[in-house]
Amino acid sequence: MAMPGSSDVDPNSTQSRQFEQIEQPLGVKAAVTLGGLALMGWELWWFLGQREPSD
């Protein structure tokens, strides 16, 4: 009796892999990271910095 998930398919074959890894240039990685950090900072400023002081 075969175990669930076991098959005769080579796990390294291109058909069995769902995603193919693509190496991105360092500039693209840096731009996406900085853009994400900038958006998170803007959101924090928007929600925390926009409050009017309560008297």
Secondary structure, DSSP 8 states (H G I E B T S, - for coil): ---TT--SS-TTSTTT-S-------HHHHHHHHHHHHHHHHHHHIIIIIS-----
